[in-house]
Amino acid sequence: MRLADKVAIVTGAGSGMGRAMAELFASEGAKVVVTDIVQERVDDVVQAIQSAGGTASGVLVDVSKEADTDAMINHAVDTYGRLDILVNNAGIMDAMTPITDVSNDLWRRILGVNLDGPFYAMRKAIPIMLEQGGGTILNIASIGGVQGGRAGAAYTTSKHALIGLTRNTGYMYGPQGIRCNAICPGGVETAIGLGGAPHEWGLQRMQTGAGNIGPAGKPEDIAAVALLLVSDEARFVNGAAWVVDGGWTAY
Ligand SMILES: NC(=O)c1ccc[n+]([C@@H]2O[C@H](COP(=O)([O-])OP(=O)(O)OC[C@H]3O[C@@H](n4cnc5c(N)ncnc54)[C@H](O)[C@@H]3O)[C@@H](O)[C@H]2O)c1
């Protein structure tokens, strides 16, 4: 019970890594607020956690809307009385689109979910954590946040920026008991897809070096590292962006 009595929010918890984290955290004693943009997924994961004997409640949230992320944080505090762990996991891809073909709409959509979402949630959560005397934030970035050729322009920008936000926040609030870290997953078997019909040339450029890709990871591989990062055992880890990619970027 490494997260006994902790209250955790996981965004995008209806599928993939978010679901794996929500279920693992609940099995370790956390009370989990399961949030996603798809209601059936929220209901399904809450049900699965409760059936396994855990504690969870669900909220329908579009993380790109500040009113939704506000309601999500308020729900955690109103329901469980505090907020210890915030995991910004919800994210979408950009079909590998290089900048000249990125429409304003695509740019805003990707940045809205992948960057505005974590920004809104963190800005609202941190004062609550400060008042409690601490808390921890985990942002799910990507190896697209540390390299230039793993996605399109908007996704790559959003994940680089998310790592910057992570480091700045960890540095600023570390002395006040808040840790803020990121995981940068490599290829993981989830439902994420490419985010639409892939941009042919962008995909071709992205696949250069793909011969070095090892087997894809499982959502549980990311959840295991996430559990360590949000638990007190990682108290000396702050402002870090951990690559978890089976060695793909090591070549
Ligand atoms: N799968 C990979 O290979 C991979 C690699 C690197 C990083 N990532 C990142 O990991 C995170 C999780 O992705 P996944 O692969 O588990 O994907 P997934 O599609 O399986 O799960 C993501 C969940 O987020 C939800 N979601 C989408 N938009 C949302 C919004 N606006 N508000 C709230 N919820 C929303 C979806 O409904 C879905 O349930 C993302 O941030 C993604 O960028 C994934």
The ligand as an SDF file (V2000), in Angstrom:
LIG
                    3D

 44 48  0  0  0  0  0  0  0  0999 V2000
    1.2540    5.3100  -26.7490 N   0  0  0  0  0  0  0  0  0  0  0  0
    2.4580    5.8020  -27.0100 C   0  0  0  0  0  0  0  0  0  0  0  0
    3.2390    5.1780  -27.7490 O   0  0  0  0  0  0  0  0  0  0  0  0
    2.9040    7.0950  -26.3740 C   0  0  0  0  0  0  0  0  0  0  0  0
    4.2500    7.4480  -26.4540 C   0  0  0  0  0  0  0  0  0  0  0  0
    4.6930    8.6170  -25.8380 C   0  0  0  0  0  0  0  0  0  0  0  0
    3.8040    9.4000  -25.1440 C   0  0  0  0  0  0  0  0  0  0  0  0
    2.4980    9.0630  -25.0770 N   0  0  0  0  0  0  0  0  0  0  0  0
    1.6100    9.9220  -24.2870 C   0  0  0  0  0  0  0  0  0  0  0  0
    1.0000    9.1600  -23.2850 O   0  0  0  0  0  0  0  0  0  0  0  0
   -0.2460    9.7550  -22.9090 C   0  0  0  0  0  0  0  0  0  0  0  0
   -1.3280    8.6890  -22.8390 C   0  0  0  0  0  0  0  0  0  0  0  0
   -1.5120    8.1670  -24.1150 O   0  0  0  0  0  0  0  0  0  0  0  0
   -1.9830    6.6720  -24.4440 P   0  0  0  0  0  0  0  0  0  0  0  0
   -1.0140    6.1540  -25.4320 O   0  0  0  0  0  0  0  0  0  0  0  0
   -2.2410    5.9280  -23.2040 O   0  0  0  0  0  0  0  0  0  0  0  0
   -3.3210    7.0090  -25.2490 O   0  0  0  0  0  0  0  0  0  0  0  0
   -4.8360    6.4690  -25.2410 P   0  0  0  0  0  0  0  0  0  0  0  0
   -5.4540    7.0850  -26.4520 O   0  0  0  0  0  0  0  0  0  0  0  0
   -4.8780    4.9860  -25.0910 O   0  0  0  0  0  0  0  0  0  0  0  0
   -5.4330    7.1350  -23.9300 O   0  0  0  0  0  0  0  0  0  0  0  0
   -5.5850    8.5280  -23.8340 C   0  0  0  0  0  0  0  0  0  0  0  0
   -6.9200    8.8510  -23.1680 C   0  0  0  0  0  0  0  0  0  0  0  0
   -7.0210   10.2950  -23.1160 O   0  0  0  0  0  0  0  0  0  0  0  0
   -8.3620   10.6410  -23.4090 C   0  0  0  0  0  0  0  0  0  0  0  0
   -8.4140   12.0070  -23.9260 N   0  0  0  0  0  0  0  0  0  0  0  0
   -8.1280   12.4390  -25.1800 C   0  0  0  0  0  0  0  0  0  0  0  0
   -8.3350   13.7440  -25.2660 N   0  0  0  0  0  0  0  0  0  0  0  0
   -8.7680   14.1730  -24.0480 C   0  0  0  0  0  0  0  0  0  0  0  0
   -9.1570   15.4240  -23.5210 C   0  0  0  0  0  0  0  0  0  0  0  0
   -9.1830   16.5120  -24.2870 N   0  0  0  0  0  0  0  0  0  0  0  0
   -9.5300   15.4830  -22.2240 N   0  0  0  0  0  0  0  0  0  0  0  0
   -9.5270   14.3700  -21.4530 C   0  0  0  0  0  0  0  0  0  0  0  0
   -9.1970   13.1630  -21.8910 N   0  0  0  0  0  0  0  0  0  0  0  0
   -8.8130   13.0640  -23.1880 C   0  0  0  0  0  0  0  0  0  0  0  0
   -8.8100    9.6140  -24.4380 C   0  0  0  0  0  0  0  0  0  0  0  0
  -10.2320    9.5020  -24.4770 O   0  0  0  0  0  0  0  0  0  0  0  0
   -8.1350    8.3400  -23.9350 C   0  0  0  0  0  0  0  0  0  0  0  0
   -8.9820    7.5990  -23.0730 O   0  0  0  0  0  0  0  0  0  0  0  0
   -0.4830   10.8760  -23.9160 C   0  0  0  0  0  0  0  0  0  0  0  0
   -0.1640   12.1210  -23.3450 O   0  0  0  0  0  0  0  0  0  0  0  0
    0.4650   10.5430  -25.0510 C   0  0  0  0  0  0  0  0  0  0  0  0
    0.8610   11.6790  -25.7670 O   0  0  0  0  0  0  0  0  0  0  0  0
    2.0140    7.9330  -25.6870 C   0  0  0  0  0  0  0  0  0  0  0  0
  1  2  1  0
  2  3  2  0
  2  4  1  0
  4  5  1  0
  4 44  2  0
  5  6  2  0
  6  7  1  0
  7  8  2  0
  8  9  1  0
  8 44  1  0
  9 10  1  0
  9 42  1  0
 10 11  1  0
 11 12  1  0
 11 40  1  0
 12 13  1  0
 13 14  1  0
 14 15  2  0
 14 16  1  0
 14 17  1  0
 17 18  1  0
 18 19  2  0
 18 20  1  0
 18 21  1  0
 21 22  1  0
 22 23  1  0
 23 24  1  0
 23 38  1  0
 24 25  1  0
 25 26  1  0
 25 36  1  0
 26 27  1  0
 26 35  1  0
 27 28  2  0
 28 29  1  0
 29 30  1  0
 29 35  2  0
 30 31  1  0
 30 32  2  0
 32 33  1  0
 33 34  2  0
 34 35  1  0
 36 37  1  0
 36 38  1  0
 38 39  1  0
 40 41  1  0
 40 42  1  0
 42 43  1  0
M  CHG  2   8   1  16  -1
M  END
$$$$
